Amino acid sequence: MDKKILLWSITAALAGFLFGFDVVVISGADKKLQALWESSDAFHGWVVMGMRFGER
């Protein structure tokens, strides 16, 4: 196998893993942040939607 293809494959896999891990961590903290910032449900929904939009 070409080393360049292997390197790009590992890089893409690692980037996907790190992004997925980041989304899980943020999703676990979102309600605590909503309470901390005393934000409304509508604003919280926009923030979460923006985070999810970044996944695409």
Backbone as CSV, one residue per row, in Angstrom:
resi,resn,N_x,N_y,N_z,CA_x,CA_y,CA_z,C_x,C_y,C_z
1,MET,0.853,-1.175,0.000,0.000,0.000,0.000,0.899,1.239,0.000
2,ASP,0.469,2.217,-0.721,1.215,3.465,-0.791,1.216,4.145,0.584
3,LYS,2.369,4.586,1.042,2.473,5.198,2.369,1.668,6.489,2.477
4,LYS,1.554,7.208,1.369,0.798,8.460,1.389,-0.691,8.186,1.623
5,ILE,-1.208,7.138,0.997,-2.616,6.771,1.192,-2.850,6.337,2.633
6,LEU,-1.928,5.564,3.175,-2.044,5.123,4.566,-2.024,6.321,5.511
7,LEU,-1.129,7.255,5.284,-1.040,8.442,6.132,-2.328,9.256,6.086
8,TRP,-2.874,9.478,4.888,-4.118,10.239,4.761,-5.300,9.492,5.384
9,SER,-5.309,8.183,5.279,-6.386,7.391,5.881,-6.350,7.491,7.398
10,ILE,-5.169,7.388,7.966,-5.035,7.501,9.420,-5.397,8.915,9.880
11,THR,-4.974,9.913,9.135,-5.296,11.301,9.476,-6.802,11.544,9.454
12,ALA,-7.475,11.053,8.425,-8.929,11.230,8.326,-9.648,10.494,9.449
13,ALA,-9.205,9.290,9.766,-9.835,8.523,10.841,-9.643,9.213,12.187
14,LEU,-8.459,9.718,12.432,-8.190,10.409,13.690,-8.995,11.700,13.797
15,ALA,-9.103,12.433,12.707,-9.893,13.669,12.714,-11.366,13.374,13.001
16,GLY,-11.904,12.329,12.389,-13.292,11.949,12.649,-13.511,11.531,14.085
17,PHE,-12.559,10.787,14.634,-12.664,10.362,16.031,-12.645,11.568,16.965
18,LEU,-11.716,12.481,16.748,-11.604,13.647,17.623,-12.834,14.538,17.537
19,PHE,-13.386,14.705,16.339,-14.582,15.527,16.208,-15.764,14.858,16.904
20,GLY,-15.911,13.551,16.729,-16.990,12.833,17.404,-16.855,12.892,18.911
21,PHE,-15.638,12.766,19.402,-15.395,12.850,20.842,-15.760,14.236,21.358
22,ASP,-15.399,15.262,20.611,-15.714,16.633,20.987,-17.223,16.848,21.072
23,VAL,-17.950,16.324,20.116,-19.413,16.473,20.114,-20.026,15.779,21.327
24,VAL,-19.516,14.610,21.678,-20.039,13.884,22.844,-19.776,14.665,24.124
25,VAL,-18.593,15.222,24.258,-18.260,15.992,25.459,-19.146,17.227,25.567
26,ILE,-19.330,17.935,24.465,-20.173,19.133,24.486,-21.621,18.754,24.775
27,SER,-22.093,17.657,24.206,-23.477,17.237,24.435,-23.714,16.890,25.900
28,GLY,-22.700,16.350,26.547,-22.840,16.016,27.963,-22.849,17.237,28.861
29,ALA,-22.281,18.320,28.404,-22.172,19.522,29.229,-23.215,20.574,28.886
30,ASP,-24.041,20.337,27.879,-24.906,21.417,27.398,-25.939,21.871,28.422
31,LYS,-26.553,20.977,29.152,-27.556,21.390,30.145,-26.907,22.128,31.312
32,LYS,-25.706,21.707,31.691,-25.000,22.413,32.765,-24.631,23.825,32.328
33,LEU,-24.217,23.974,31.071,-23.893,25.306,30.564,-25.142,26.172,30.450
34,GLN,-26.264,25.561,30.089,-27.513,26.320,30.006,-27.871,26.860,31.388
35,ALA,-27.712,26.038,32.411,-28.012,26.495,33.766,-27.001,27.545,34.231
36,LEU,-25.739,27.354,33.879,-24.697,28.296,34.285,-24.910,29.670,33.664
37,TRP,-25.251,29.696,32.373,-25.441,30.963,31.670,-26.858,31.501,31.808
38,GLU,-27.735,30.719,32.427,-29.143,31.086,32.593,-29.769,31.485,31.263
39,SER,-29.502,30.683,30.238,-30.025,30.981,28.900,-31.398,30.335,28.707
40,SER,-32.162,30.897,27.797,-33.499,30.370,27.525,-33.399,29.077,26.717
41,ASP,-34.504,28.357,26.675,-34.534,27.123,25.887,-34.332,27.410,24.405
42,ALA,-34.884,28.525,23.925,-34.743,28.873,22.506,-33.281,29.157,22.158
43,PHE,-32.608,29.934,22.993,-31.195,30.230,22.738,-30.357,28.960,22.817
44,HIS,-30.656,28.131,23.791,-29.940,26.861,23.940,-30.141,25.988,22.703
45,GLY,-31.347,25.973,22.171,-31.623,25.211,20.957,-30.812,25.708,19.777
46,TRP,-30.687,27.020,19.644,-29.879,27.590,18.554,-28.404,27.225,18.707
47,VAL,-27.912,27.228,19.926,-26.507,26.874,20.163,-26.258,25.420,19.795
48,VAL,-27.136,24.529,20.238,-26.972,23.105,19.931,-27.126,22.863,18.435
49,MET,-28.076,23.557,17.795,-28.245,23.405,16.354,-26.987,23.845,15.608
50,GLY,-26.386,24.935,16.052,-25.158,25.401,15.420,-24.034,24.397,15.553
51,MET,-23.954,23.754,16.706,-22.936,22.732,16.912,-23.199,21.542,15.991
52,ARG,-24.440,21.142,15.885,-24.782,20.011,15.025,-24.601,20.356,13.547
53,PHE,-24.843,21.608,13.195,-24.650,22.036,11.807,-23.178,21.917,11.413
54,GLY,-22.300,22.145,12.373,-20.876,22.024,12.113,-20.428,20.608,11.828
55,GLU,-21.221,19.634,12.204,-20.873,18.232,11.955,-20.951,17.884,10.480
56,ARG,-21.764,18.572,9.755,-21.996,18.203,8.365,-20.924,18.653,7.495
